[in-house]
Amino acid sequence: MNIREYYQKTSVSNFHASWISLVLAIAFFICHAFTLISGNILLITAPFIVLSFFQFTNHRIYEHRIKDLPVLSVESGTECLQSENFLLTFMPAPTLRLLLFTPNGSMLGEIRDRNMKWFMWMVPNTLSILLPKRYELVNHEGHLLAMFNVRGGLTNKVSIMDHLGNQIGNYQESEKKSLVKIAGMFYKNDKTDWMYVETSTGLRSFEIKTCNGEKVAMYQEGWMPLDWGKRFKTNTPILTFLSRVDGGAKVAILGLCAAVLHHRSN
């Protein structure tokens, strides 16, 4: 998949959701006309009509994005954990489906829920945040690269494993600081300190540093090079690694992104 195909799928998904909402509004109107249901029909159908309007608007927005895309120069055989720049986008899903792209629009891989169930569509984000989750990182061909187990609760605690299930490390969020910003520590499998998160208030940007203070990665929203902006919408999250970062550290930091972005959508 590349960014054009992603926009196409998202456009189609919004189009279908728009029609489903509109059909439900019409069905309620017909049932009310035949006195099968009572009550104020405007109050009953208004939420579905409004939702249909917004979904159709999103459908048109993504259609225009497809038309405005430049010709893509897609890299062939790009390895997910060898890339230094990841642009993070979200597929419509009941839980996390985080797609990873290169700046030129080719797909590197995906972080997704290992137990995605249809009924999760009915669970509000405020409740979903408290539930434990199991994610997997796959490359663009769908091959498993790593797994992440996120403990439920108000603070994030992530177990990070390789594709065989061997423990790589853990991430533990600070209970005192995490209510207002992302703050925590990565630990290696032998319980020694590994990396820590340094961030301002909120989740617009943060940096990952070693215990010696060396910066290894940074996450930011709201700015990107002009050429990238031709393919990706404004405020697309960008995760940038320094060239010396190894695959294990990249996997761990992607696990952190899965934990803190699980309630996000485009």
ZIVENNOR-V700302 format. One record per pair of residues at least 24 apart in sequence whose C-alpha atoms are under 6 Angstrom apart, sorted by the first residue. I is the first residue (numbers start at 0). J is the second residue. Records with the same first field share a line. If there is no record, write none. Layout:
I=J, J
This chain:
0=106
1=104, 105, 106
2=104
6=61
10=58, 61
13=54, 58
14=55, 58
17=51, 54, 55
20=47, 51
21=48, 51
68=230
73=105
79=107, 138
80=246
83=239, 240
84=238, 239
85=237, 238
86=236, 237
87=236
89=264, 265
93=119, 120
95=261
102=227
107=138, 139
108=137, 138, 139
109=136, 137
110=135, 136
111=135
147=254
215=240, 241
216=240
